[in-house]
Amino acid sequence: MKNRPPFIQALTFDDVLLVPQESHILPRDVNLKTRLTNKIKMNIPLLSAAMDTVTESDMAVALAREGGIGIIHKNLSIEDQSLMVDRVKRSESGMIVNPVTLTIDKTIRDAKNVMNN
């Protein structure tokens, strides 16, 4: 067996009790950055559950915009999972990679149909 690093003790939500009180620390001075892995940095220590009632592309986008990570659930076809991941990646790039374009004679209904497909 390989030499494995020892388990590091960590805390869960139930292990911590936060009591509201006055603080002299300003919110802008707080740093919540952490690492999920050696290569993945997070600006907030929040990762959503990979559950179909919790994380799809909308939740993953919202968390990504705040610096967290959303794990897309597995109760989808591989194609649908891929589409959700693509939506998350495209929402953060700042550039529309595959813009939807229509000719001037098309209606808003036509545009919505193209965007929904």
Summary of the structure (lengths in Angstrom):
residues: 117
radius of gyration: 20.4
end to end distance: 50.4
largest distance: 68.2
contacts: 207
relative contact order: 0.09
helix: 35%
strand: 7%
